[in-house]
Amino acid sequence: MKIKMPPILQVFPLIFPKQQYKDRFGEPNAFVDMNPSMFVRPDGQVTLLVRRVNYRKYADKQFSLGNYPSQSKYLVATGNMDDLLRWHVEPLRINYGMMTYPTYWSGPEDIRFITESQMIATIPECNPSGQPAIFRASLEGSVMNSVEMCYPNQAEKNWMPYVDSMGRQMAIYSLSPFRIKDIQGAELEMVNCDLPELRDYHGSTNGVPYMGDHRLFLIHINRERSYHRWLLFHPSEKTIQISNEFVFFQHAYIEFPVSLCEYHGKLYVSAGVNDEAAYILEMDPPTFQEKLMTTLRV
């Protein structure tokens, strides 16, 4: 079964003041913006958390580090859906409230909103092993605080959060096998899904309410470049439908959608491209079958 893929209606580049530093050779350098996280309120107010890093990644998978350690910082940008080119910007202040540990990576990574004031993030320096791990945190204005570890914390770090019809904060933990969990709990629930197309796919965005009680997500896979699929999941009926693979940009080698939002009938995806640029993409919603009674294969 195929679905109609939505064309991109508009692309909004996210351009903010550069943050400079002296690199390991004593030369002037600057953080690059990537992987923006986005939340849209019903009244059109927008909060963006834009990640900034001190490295460059290239199409051959190599990267250059500006200085040690690898740093991940965030900007908080607030604005309105009526004008996605104008923002009030300030740095995100971080109050972990817990011990940090030496690690190659410093700072939070790939924040995903659960609600306007709650989020999950990968924070290696709060994990005693120094390896990537998922934490839940609160956002109060421009401050990230109330950080607590989520379990189980293994290799999978692309959890996709959603709020179900009963108001529970949940996440798709992995796609193959397809497992879901309460964000606060450690127990994994297996969903019967035999879609071979999901093999080696990773989570991308949060899920938004769609077609009644379904939740719509974007997922991705990294080959010679990034490919994507829409994923439609019904949390109570445990039905799953996916789209054909697609890409957003013809010549990008990394495309990382982080957030999915709905506003006035349009979908908005916040995404990082090539780990050096941040965009918001506006598009029409995909078209799915109205009622999903069983797990479906494209």
C-alpha positions in Angstrom: 0.0 0.0 0.0 1.4 3.4 -1.0 0.7 6.8 0.4 0.9 10.2 -1.3 4.0 12.0 -0.2 3.6 15.6 0.8 5.5 18.2 -1.1 7.5 20.8 0.9 5.6 24.0 0.7 8.2 26.3 2.3 11.7 26.1 3.7 12.6 28.5 6.6 16.3 28.8 7.3 17.2 29.3 10.9 19.9 32.0 11.0 21.2 33.2 14.4 24.2 35.2 15.6 27.4 33.1 15.4 29.2 32.0 18.6 32.9 32.3 18.0 35.8 30.5 19.8 39.6 29.9 19.3 40.2 26.5 18.0 43.0 24.1 18.9 45.3 25.8 16.4 44.6 29.2 18.0 42.6 30.3 15.0 39.2 32.0 15.1 36.3 29.5 14.6 32.6 29.4 15.2 30.0 26.9 16.4 27.7 25.6 13.7 23.9 25.3 14.1 22.1 22.0 13.6 19.3 19.7 14.8 16.7 22.2 16.1 14.0 21.1 18.4 10.6 22.7 18.1 7.3 23.1 20.0 4.3 25.0 18.8 1.5 26.1 21.1 -2.2 26.3 19.8 -1.9 30.1 19.8 1.1 30.0 17.4 3.8 30.7 19.9 7.0 28.8 19.0 9.9 27.6 21.1 13.1 26.4 19.4 16.1 24.8 21.0 18.9 25.0 18.4 21.9 22.8 18.9 25.4 24.3 18.2 28.5 22.2 17.9 32.3 22.7 17.6 32.9 20.2 14.8 32.2 19.6 11.1 31.0 16.3 9.6 31.6 15.4 6.0 30.0 13.1 3.4 32.7 10.4 3.8 31.8 10.1 7.5 35.0 11.8 8.7 34.8 14.9 10.9 37.1 17.6 12.2 36.9 18.8 15.9 37.5 22.5 16.5 38.8 22.0 20.0 38.5 19.4 22.8 36.1 18.2 24.1 33.3 17.9 21.5 30.9 20.6 22.7 27.1 20.7 22.3 25.4 24.0 23.3 21.9 25.2 22.7 20.1 28.5 21.9 16.6 29.2 23.0 14.7 31.0 20.3 11.1 32.1 20.7 8.8 33.5 18.0 5.5 33.1 16.3 4.2 30.9 13.4 3.2 34.1 11.6 6.9 34.9 11.0 9.4 32.1 11.2 12.3 34.3 10.2 12.2 36.6 13.3 13.2 35.3 16.8 14.1 36.4 20.2 17.3 34.5 21.1 19.2 33.7 24.3 21.6 30.9 25.4 20.1 27.8 27.1 21.3 27.7 30.6 21.8 24.2 32.1 21.4 23.2 35.7 21.7 19.4 35.7 21.3 19.2 39.5 23.4 16.0 39.4 27.0 14.9 39.1 28.8 15.0 35.7 31.6 12.7 34.5 34.5 13.1 32.2 33.6 12.2 28.6 34.5 12.9 25.0 31.1 14.6 24.6 29.9 17.6 26.7 26.5 19.1 26.8 23.0 17.7 25.9 22.3 16.4 22.4 19.2 15.9 20.2 16.5 17.3 22.6 13.0 16.1 21.8 10.0 17.9 23.3 7.4 15.8 25.2 5.3 18.8 26.2 6.0 22.5 26.2 7.9 22.2 29.4 9.2 18.6 29.4 11.7 17.0 27.1 14.1 14.1 26.7 17.8 14.5 25.7 20.9 12.5 25.3 23.5 13.6 27.9 26.7 11.5 28.0 28.3 13.6 30.7 25.6 12.7 33.2 26.1 9.0 32.7 28.8 7.5 35.0 30.1 5.5 32.0 30.4 8.6 29.9 28.4 7.0 27.1 25.3 8.4 25.5 22.2 8.0 27.6 18.6 9.4 27.7 17.5 11.8 30.4 14.3 13.5 31.1 14.4 17.2 31.9 12.3 20.3 32.4 12.4 23.6 30.5 11.7 26.7 32.5 12.1 29.8 30.3 15.7 29.5 29.1 16.8 27.0 31.8 17.1 23.3 31.5 16.8 21.6 34.9 15.2 18.8 36.9 17.3 16.2 35.0 16.8 12.5 35.7 18.0 9.4 34.0 15.5 7.3 32.0 15.8 3.5 31.8 16.7 1.2 30.2 19.7 3.1 28.8 21.4 1.0 26.2 22.7 1.7 22.7 19.3 3.0 21.5 19.2 6.8 22.0 16.7 7.9 19.4 13.5 7.5 21.5 10.4 9.1 20.0 8.2 10.6 22.7 4.4 11.0 22.4 1.5 11.6 24.7 -1.2 9.0 24.4 -5.0 9.5 24.6 -4.9 9.0 28.4 -2.3 11.7 28.8 0.6 9.3 29.6 4.0 10.3 28.4 5.3 7.5 26.3 8.1 6.8 23.8 8.8 4.5 20.9 12.0 3.0 22.2 13.1 1.0 19.1 11.6 0.2 15.7 13.0 -3.3 14.9 12.0 -4.9 17.2 9.1 -2.4 17.7 9.1 -1.6 21.4 7.3 1.2 23.4 7.6 2.3 27.0 6.4 4.7 29.6 9.1 7.4 29.7 9.3 7.2 33.4 9.3 3.4 33.6 12.0 0.8 32.7 9.6 -1.9 31.3 9.6 -2.3 27.5 6.4 -3.5 25.7 6.8 -5.4 22.5 4.5 -4.6 19.6 3.9 -7.4 17.1 5.4 -6.0 13.9 7.1 -7.9 11.2 7.8 -5.1 8.8 11.2 -5.8 7.2 11.3 -2.2 6.0 11.9 -1.0 9.5 15.1 -3.0 9.9 18.1 -0.7 10.7 15.7 2.3 10.9 16.1 4.8 13.9 13.7 7.2 15.6 13.6 10.8 14.4 10.8 13.0 15.7 8.2 13.1 18.5 4.7 11.9 17.6 1.8 14.2 16.9 -1.9 13.4 17.2 -3.2 12.4 13.7 -6.4 10.9 12.3 -8.1 10.6 15.7 -6.0 8.6 18.2 -3.1 7.8 15.9 0.4 9.3 16.3 2.4 10.4 13.3 6.3 10.2 13.4 9.2 10.6 11.0 11.9 7.9 11.1 15.3 7.7 9.3 18.1 5.4 8.2 21.7 6.3 7.5 23.2 4.7 4.4 25.3 6.7 1.9 22.8 9.5 2.9 19.8 9.8 5.1 16.4 8.4 4.0 13.1 8.8 5.8 9.6 7.3 6.1 6.4 8.5 7.7 5.3 6.1 10.5 1.6 6.1 11.7 1.1 4.3 15.0 -2.1 3.6 16.9 -1.0 3.2 20.6 -4.1 1.3 21.8 -4.8 -0.8 18.7 -1.1 -1.4 18.1 -1.4 -0.8 14.4 1.5 0.5 12.3 1.7 1.9 8.8 4.8 3.3 7.0 5.4 5.2 3.8 7.9 4.6 1.0 11.4 6.0 1.6 12.0 9.6 0.6 14.6 12.4 1.0 14.0 16.1 1.6 16.9 17.6 -0.3 18.6 16.3 -3.4 22.2 16.8 -2.4 22.2 16.5 1.4 24.1 13.6 2.9 22.8 14.1 6.5 19.1 15.0 7.1 18.0 14.7 10.8 14.4 15.6 11.5 14.1 16.2 15.3 10.6 17.6 15.8 7.2 17.3 14.2 4.5 19.9 14.9 1.0 20.6 13.5 -0.4 24.1 13.1 -3.6 25.1 11.2 -3.7 21.9 9.1 0.0 22.0 8.1 2.9 19.9 9.3 6.2 21.6 10.4 9.4 19.6 10.6 12.5 21.0 12.3 15.6 19.4 10.9 19.4 19.6 10.8 21.1 19.2 7.4 24.7 18.0 7.0 25.3 18.8 10.7 25.9 22.5 9.8 22.5 24.0 9.0 19.1 24.2 10.7 15.7 24.5 8.9 11.9 24.4 9.5 10.1 22.6 6.7 6.4 23.3 6.0 4.4 20.6 4.2 0.9 19.2 3.7 0.1 16.1 5.8 0.5 12.7 4.2 -2.6 10.8 3.2 -3.3 7.5 5.0 -6.2 5.0 4.9 -8.9 6.3 7.3 -9.1 3.1 9.5 -6.2 0.8 10.3 -7.4 -2.5 11.8 -4.2 -4.5 11.3 -0.5 -4.0 11.0 0.0 -3.0 7.3 3.0 -3.3 5.0 3.7 -0.8 2.3 
